[in-house]
């Protein structure tokens, strides 16, 4: 899995987006969040300056939510789920899935892609949706 910074050409010169924009090998785009105070409030803790906070730049999360609840047989076809599951190979990551202005209700420390699917299933359950932090690595670094 690789994220590549998106550059734009103007007058034969390549320029980065502001804020920075990244594309994944799955065709999913993110932009860098420069003001992370919002995320600090959601988590109720400080976030180290060494972290790069990225925000999903599409409605793919709603499609994934719908697929979990209405068409689970097609989960393996979902690019966002494939991308998220692939995060399990990283030594450290933090995935925050919250509805606007809600606080984290559950923290899931994962090791495998199957752990991620279990956490997402609980998060997207329409009967009892949860605002979650899914992570791998030292949770104490951020909360």
Residue pairs with C-beta under 8 A, 6 or more apart in sequence:
1 24
1 25
1 26
1 83
1 86
1 87
1 89
1 90
2 24
2 25
3 22
3 23
3 24
3 30
3 54
4 22
4 23
4 24
5 16
5 20
5 21
5 22
6 16
6 17
6 21
6 22
6 23
6 29
7 14
7 15
7 16
7 17
8 14
8 15
8 16
8 17
9 15
17 31
19 31
19 32
19 33
19 34
20 31
20 32
21 29
21 30
21 31
21 32
21 57
22 29
22 30
22 31
22 32
22 54
23 29
23 30
24 30
24 83
26 79
26 80
26 82
26 83
27 79
28 56
28 58
28 60
28 79
28 80
28 83
29 56
29 57
29 58
30 54
30 55
30 56
30 57
31 54
31 55
31 57
32 52
32 53
32 54
32 55
33 39
33 53
33 54
33 55
36 47
36 51
36 53
39 47
39 53
39 96
40 46
40 47
42 96
42 98
42 102
42 103
42 104
43 96
43 103
43 104
43 133
43 142
43 143
44 103
44 104
44 143
45 142
45 143
46 142
47 53
47 142
48 141
48 142
51 94
51 142
56 80
60 79
60 80
61 80
61 97
63 78
63 80
64 78
64 80
64 81
64 120
64 124
65 124
67 74
67 75
67 78
67 81
68 75
68 120
68 121
68 124
68 125
69 124
69 125
69 126
75 81
75 117
76 82
81 117
81 120
84 95
84 116
84 120
85 113
85 116
85 117
86 113
87 93
87 95
87 116
87 136
88 110
88 111
88 112
88 113
88 115
88 116
88 136
90 136
91 136
91 137
92 135
92 136
92 137
92 138
93 135
93 136
93 137
94 133
94 134
94 135
94 137
94 142
95 133
95 134
95 135
96 104
96 132
96 133
97 120
97 123
97 131
97 132
97 133
97 134
98 104
98 131
98 132
99 129
99 131
102 131
103 131
104 131
104 132
104 133
105 130
105 131
105 132
106 119
106 122
106 123
106 130
106 131
106 132
106 133
107 132
107 133
107 135
107 139
107 143
108 115
108 118
108 119
108 122
108 132
108 133
108 134
108 135
109 135
109 136
109 139
110 116
110 119
110 134
110 135
110 136
111 136
116 134
119 132
119 134
120 134
122 130
122 132
123 129
123 130
123 131
123 132
123 134
133 143
